[in-house]
Amino acid sequence: MFISNQNRLSIDKIDLIVHHKNPPKDEFRLYANGRGVCGLVVAISGCSTYIFKDGTEKEISAGEAVLFSDKISYIVKNNGDEPFDHYTVNFSISSNSFFDEDMLIRPFNFSKFLNKCESLFKFWQSGEPSAQLRCMSVLYELIADIMENNLIDAIGYEQYSTILPAIHFIDNNFGSNIDIKSLAKLCIMSETNFRRLFTKVCSKSPIQYLLDVRVSRARELLKQSNKTVEEIAHLTGFKDVEHFCRTYKKRTGITPTQERQI
């Protein structure tokens, strides 16, 4: 799903995956001066208090997951009477990627979310040649789940689910001719109300969202395939190569040809 710029996240590598139980009254200070790497913490049982450098505190308890940026600093205290059972994944992202420093969510289907964490940990421990790649794949899924949950929490599930058919249609059919009338029909809304709600949910109009998806997919093809610029323009739904090149430069600051040279 391609909702916002936060979804343009590129993981460079996974540094660590652990399953750990912090004992009661335990205090963890490794990240008191900064994480240095991004982190995903998934609480299985128990709870711990995260005390941040600015003095704010947040309790993370069973059934919750949180994403931390590499710049955030905190100590962890388990003031409860039971161990804080959790997964921690440390990973590095590319310089042009980002996400909110404090993204705490309660996954809608925690059982399914936890199963992915268990698979991630097993792949990491396996030592197989494909382990890193498999871990990257599962980690992307977990982060996508968190970002989607975060978005739904912010805008409300009802509004999000109303425009979801249009989002899915654009994501899966960006190379075809797409118009507002057909998207509004998918969501059983008038064109005016559809435009208004879509913009509220995605922070951009349906047309801007479509162009972002097309440019993003074009960038992937430019980097990962030997297709010509003309072929990529056609595959990503642009009416001609001139329009593609003009739009690409306007939205990225460089031409498709320059993109391939980076």
C-alpha positions as CSV (number, residue, x, y, z in Angstrom):
1,M,0.0,0.0,0.0
2,F,1.3,3.5,-0.9
3,I,-0.4,5.9,1.5
4,S,2.2,8.6,2.3
5,N,5.8,9.5,2.1
6,Q,6.4,7.4,5.3
7,N,5.8,4.3,3.2
8,R,8.9,5.2,1.1
9,L,11.1,3.4,3.6
10,S,14.1,1.5,2.4
11,I,15.8,-0.9,4.9
12,D,19.6,-1.1,4.3
13,K,20.2,-4.0,6.7
14,I,19.0,-5.8,9.8
15,D,21.5,-5.6,12.7
16,L,19.9,-7.6,15.4
17,I,16.8,-9.7,16.2
18,V,16.3,-11.0,19.7
19,H,13.6,-12.5,21.9
20,H,14.2,-11.4,25.4
21,K,12.5,-11.4,28.8
22,N,13.5,-8.4,31.0
23,P,13.1,-9.6,34.7
24,P,11.1,-7.6,37.2
25,K,12.8,-4.5,38.5
26,D,15.3,-4.7,35.6
27,E,16.7,-1.4,34.2
28,F,18.1,-1.3,30.6
29,R,20.3,1.7,29.8
30,L,22.0,0.7,26.5
31,Y,20.1,3.4,24.5
32,A,20.4,6.2,27.1
33,N,22.5,8.2,24.7
34,G,20.7,7.3,21.5
35,R,19.8,4.1,19.7
36,G,22.1,4.6,16.7
37,V,19.9,2.3,14.7
38,C,16.1,2.1,14.2
39,G,14.2,-0.4,16.3
40,L,11.0,-2.4,16.4
41,V,9.8,-3.6,19.8
42,V,6.9,-6.0,20.1
43,A,5.5,-6.8,23.6
44,I,4.3,-10.3,24.1
45,S,3.6,-10.2,27.8
46,G,4.3,-8.0,30.8
47,C,5.1,-4.3,30.5
48,S,7.9,-1.9,30.8
49,T,8.2,1.9,31.1
50,Y,10.3,3.7,28.5
51,I,11.7,7.0,29.9
52,F,12.9,9.3,27.1
53,K,15.6,11.9,27.2
54,D,13.2,14.8,27.4
55,G,11.6,13.3,30.5
56,T,8.5,11.9,29.0
57,E,7.4,8.3,29.7
58,K,5.5,5.7,27.9
59,E,4.4,2.3,29.1
60,I,4.6,-0.5,26.5
61,S,2.5,-3.5,27.4
62,A,1.5,-6.9,26.0
63,G,-0.1,-6.7,22.6
64,E,1.6,-3.4,21.6
65,A,4.3,-2.6,19.0
66,V,6.5,0.5,18.6
67,L,8.9,1.8,16.0
68,F,11.8,3.9,17.2
69,S,14.1,6.1,15.1
70,D,17.9,5.8,15.3
71,K,18.0,9.3,17.0
72,I,15.7,8.6,20.0
73,S,17.2,8.1,23.5
74,Y,15.6,6.3,26.4
75,I,16.1,3.9,29.3
76,V,13.7,1.0,30.0
77,K,12.4,0.0,33.5
78,N,10.4,-3.0,34.3
79,N,8.5,-2.0,37.4
80,G,6.1,-4.9,37.2
81,D,6.0,-8.2,38.9
82,E,6.4,-10.3,35.8
83,P,9.1,-10.4,33.0
84,F,8.7,-8.2,30.1
85,D,8.6,-10.7,27.2
86,H,9.3,-9.0,23.9
87,Y,11.0,-9.1,20.5
88,T,13.5,-6.4,19.5
89,V,14.6,-5.8,15.9
90,N,17.4,-3.3,15.2
91,F,17.8,-2.2,11.6
92,S,19.3,0.6,9.5
93,I,17.5,2.5,6.8
94,S,18.7,4.6,3.8
95,S,19.4,8.3,4.3
96,N,16.3,9.4,2.4
97,S,13.9,7.2,4.5
98,F,12.1,8.3,7.6
99,F,9.2,7.6,10.0
100,D,7.7,9.1,13.1
101,E,10.0,8.7,16.1
102,D,7.3,7.5,18.4
103,M,4.9,5.2,16.5
104,L,3.1,3.1,19.2
105,I,0.2,1.0,18.0
106,R,-1.9,-2.0,19.1
107,P,-2.1,-4.2,16.0
108,F,-5.7,-5.0,15.1
109,N,-4.8,-8.7,14.8
110,F,-2.0,-9.2,17.2
111,S,-2.0,-13.0,16.9
112,K,-1.2,-12.7,13.2
113,F,1.3,-9.9,13.8
114,L,3.0,-12.0,16.5
115,N,3.2,-15.0,14.1
116,K,5.2,-12.8,11.6
117,C,7.5,-11.8,14.5
118,E,8.1,-15.5,15.3
119,S,8.8,-16.2,11.6
120,L,11.2,-13.3,11.5
121,F,13.1,-14.6,14.5
122,K,13.3,-18.2,13.2
123,F,14.6,-17.0,9.8
124,W,17.3,-14.9,11.7
125,Q,18.4,-17.9,13.8
126,S,18.4,-20.3,10.8
127,G,21.7,-19.1,9.4
128,E,20.5,-20.0,5.9
129,P,22.0,-18.1,2.9
130,S,18.5,-16.6,2.2
131,A,17.9,-15.7,5.9
132,Q,18.7,-12.0,5.5
133,L,16.5,-11.6,2.5
134,R,13.6,-13.5,4.1
135,C,14.0,-11.4,7.3
136,M,13.9,-8.2,5.2
137,S,10.7,-9.3,3.6
138,V,8.9,-10.0,6.9
139,L,10.2,-6.8,8.5
140,Y,8.8,-4.8,5.6
141,E,5.4,-6.5,6.3
142,L,5.6,-5.7,10.0
143,I,6.4,-2.0,9.4
144,A,3.7,-1.7,6.8
145,D,1.2,-3.2,9.3
146,I,2.3,-0.6,12.0
147,M,2.1,2.3,9.6
148,E,-1.4,1.2,8.4
149,N,-2.6,0.8,12.0
150,N,-1.1,4.2,12.8
151,L,-2.9,5.8,9.9
152,I,-6.2,4.2,10.8
153,D,-5.9,5.3,14.4
154,A,-5.3,8.9,13.3
155,I,-8.2,9.2,10.8
156,G,-10.7,6.6,12.1
157,Y,-11.4,3.1,10.6
158,E,-14.7,4.0,9.0
159,Q,-13.3,6.8,6.9
160,Y,-10.2,4.8,6.0
161,S,-12.3,1.7,5.0
162,T,-14.6,3.9,2.8
163,I,-11.8,5.0,0.5
164,L,-9.8,1.7,0.7
165,P,-11.3,0.3,-2.5
166,A,-10.0,3.3,-4.5
167,I,-6.5,3.0,-2.9
168,H,-6.3,-0.7,-3.7
169,F,-7.5,-0.1,-7.3
170,I,-4.9,2.6,-7.9
171,D,-2.1,0.5,-6.3
172,N,-2.9,-2.5,-8.5
173,N,-3.9,-0.7,-11.7
174,F,-1.7,2.4,-11.9
175,G,-0.7,1.6,-15.4
176,S,-4.2,1.8,-16.8
177,N,-6.4,4.8,-17.5
178,I,-8.0,5.8,-14.2
179,D,-10.5,8.6,-13.6
180,I,-12.2,10.1,-10.6
181,K,-15.7,9.0,-11.7
182,S,-14.7,5.3,-11.6
183,L,-12.9,5.6,-8.3
184,A,-15.8,7.4,-6.7
185,K,-18.1,4.6,-8.0
186,L,-15.9,2.0,-6.4
187,C,-16.4,3.7,-3.0
188,I,-20.1,4.3,-3.6
189,M,-19.7,8.1,-3.2
190,S,-20.3,11.2,-5.2
191,E,-17.2,12.6,-6.9
192,T,-17.2,15.7,-4.7
193,N,-17.4,13.7,-1.4
194,F,-14.9,11.2,-2.7
195,R,-12.3,13.8,-3.5
196,R,-12.8,15.5,-0.1
197,L,-12.5,12.2,1.9
198,F,-9.7,10.8,-0.1
199,T,-7.7,14.0,0.4
200,K,-8.4,13.9,4.1
201,V,-7.3,10.3,4.5
202,C,-4.2,10.4,2.2
203,S,-3.2,14.1,2.6
204,K,-3.3,14.5,-1.1
205,S,-5.8,14.4,-3.9
206,P,-6.6,11.2,-5.8
207,I,-4.7,12.5,-8.9
208,Q,-1.7,13.4,-6.8
209,Y,-1.8,10.0,-5.1
210,L,-1.9,8.3,-8.5
211,L,1.0,10.3,-9.8
212,D,3.0,9.4,-6.7
213,V,2.3,5.7,-7.2
214,R,3.3,5.9,-10.9
215,V,6.5,7.8,-10.2
216,S,7.4,5.4,-7.4
217,R,6.9,2.4,-9.6
218,A,8.8,4.0,-12.4
219,R,11.7,4.6,-10.1
220,E,11.8,0.9,-9.2
221,L,11.8,-0.1,-12.9
222,L,14.5,2.4,-13.7
223,K,16.7,1.0,-10.9
224,Q,15.8,-2.7,-11.2
225,S,15.2,-3.4,-14.9
226,N,16.7,-2.9,-18.4
227,K,13.5,-1.5,-19.9
228,T,13.7,1.6,-21.9
229,V,12.4,4.9,-20.6
230,E,9.7,4.7,-23.3
231,E,8.6,1.2,-22.1
232,I,8.6,2.4,-18.4
233,A,6.5,5.4,-19.3
234,H,3.9,3.1,-21.0
235,L,3.9,0.5,-18.1
236,T,3.3,3.2,-15.5
237,G,0.4,4.8,-17.2
238,F,1.8,8.0,-18.7
239,K,0.3,9.0,-22.0
240,D,3.7,9.6,-23.7
241,V,7.4,9.7,-22.8
242,E,7.6,13.5,-22.8
243,H,4.8,13.7,-20.1
244,F,6.6,11.0,-18.1
245,C,9.9,12.8,-18.1
246,R,8.4,16.1,-17.3
247,T,6.4,14.7,-14.4
248,Y,9.3,12.6,-13.1
249,K,11.6,15.6,-13.0
250,K,9.0,17.8,-11.3
251,R,8.4,15.3,-8.6
252,T,11.9,14.0,-8.0
253,G,14.2,16.9,-9.2
254,I,16.0,14.7,-11.7
255,T,15.2,13.1,-15.1
256,P,14.6,9.4,-15.5
257,T,18.0,9.1,-17.3
258,Q,19.7,10.8,-14.4
259,E,18.0,8.4,-12.0
260,R,19.7,5.5,-13.7
261,Q,23.1,7.1,-13.3
262,I,22.9,7.5,-9.6
